[in-house]
Amino acid sequence: MAESQLSCLRCQSAMEIGFVPNPTHGQEVWFEGAAPTTFRGSFMIGKKRFVVIAYRCVACGYLESYARP
């Protein structure tokens, strides 16, 4: 999905690419499966994960996030 192809779902204006930083681990990451009851680092071992890319509407500010392979 190319950046130039995206238009806002709310107002149909152009979307620009960006990211939402995670102060602890750098960039936001999506993990497969349900969230664990405790957040120790071991829950990440062996799980698929994808970097989360965010797009922002240049007109209304709507955010859309994707976790592409």
Contacts in CASP RR format, 6 or more apart in sequence:
PFRMAT RR
TARGET T0000
AUTHOR 0000-0000-0000
METHOD contacts of the structure
MODEL  1
MAESQLSCLRCQSAMEIGFVPNPTHGQEVWFEGAAPTTFRGSFMIGKKRF
VVIAYRCVACGYLESYARP
1 66 0 8 1.000
1 68 0 8 1.000
3 15 0 8 1.000
3 16 0 8 1.000
3 17 0 8 1.000
3 55 0 8 1.000
6 14 0 8 1.000
6 15 0 8 1.000
6 55 0 8 1.000
6 64 0 8 1.000
7 13 0 8 1.000
7 14 0 8 1.000
7 15 0 8 1.000
8 14 0 8 1.000
8 15 0 8 1.000
8 57 0 8 1.000
8 59 0 8 1.000
8 60 0 8 1.000
8 61 0 8 1.000
8 62 0 8 1.000
8 64 0 8 1.000
9 62 0 8 1.000
9 64 0 8 1.000
10 57 0 8 1.000
10 60 0 8 1.000
10 62 0 8 1.000
11 57 0 8 1.000
11 59 0 8 1.000
11 60 0 8 1.000
11 62 0 8 1.000
13 57 0 8 1.000
13 58 0 8 1.000
13 59 0 8 1.000
13 60 0 8 1.000
14 57 0 8 1.000
14 58 0 8 1.000
14 59 0 8 1.000
15 55 0 8 1.000
15 56 0 8 1.000
15 57 0 8 1.000
15 58 0 8 1.000
15 64 0 8 1.000
16 55 0 8 1.000
16 56 0 8 1.000
16 58 0 8 1.000
17 53 0 8 1.000
17 54 0 8 1.000
17 55 0 8 1.000
18 53 0 8 1.000
18 54 0 8 1.000
18 55 0 8 1.000
18 56 0 8 1.000
19 27 0 8 1.000
19 28 0 8 1.000
19 51 0 8 1.000
19 52 0 8 1.000
19 53 0 8 1.000
19 54 0 8 1.000
20 27 0 8 1.000
20 28 0 8 1.000
20 52 0 8 1.000
20 54 0 8 1.000
20 65 0 8 1.000
21 27 0 8 1.000
21 28 0 8 1.000
22 28 0 8 1.000
22 29 0 8 1.000
27 51 0 8 1.000
27 52 0 8 1.000
28 51 0 8 1.000
28 52 0 8 1.000
28 54 0 8 1.000
28 65 0 8 1.000
29 49 0 8 1.000
29 50 0 8 1.000
29 51 0 8 1.000
29 52 0 8 1.000
30 49 0 8 1.000
30 50 0 8 1.000
30 51 0 8 1.000
30 52 0 8 1.000
30 67 0 8 1.000
31 43 0 8 1.000
31 44 0 8 1.000
31 47 0 8 1.000
31 48 0 8 1.000
31 49 0 8 1.000
32 47 0 8 1.000
32 48 0 8 1.000
32 49 0 8 1.000
33 47 0 8 1.000
36 43 0 8 1.000
50 67 0 8 1.000
50 68 0 8 1.000
50 69 0 8 1.000
51 67 0 8 1.000
52 65 0 8 1.000
52 66 0 8 1.000
52 67 0 8 1.000
53 65 0 8 1.000
53 66 0 8 1.000
53 67 0 8 1.000
53 68 0 8 1.000
54 63 0 8 1.000
54 64 0 8 1.000
54 65 0 8 1.000
54 66 0 8 1.000
55 63 0 8 1.000
55 64 0 8 1.000
55 65 0 8 1.000
55 66 0 8 1.000
56 62 0 8 1.000
56 63 0 8 1.000
57 63 0 8 1.000
END
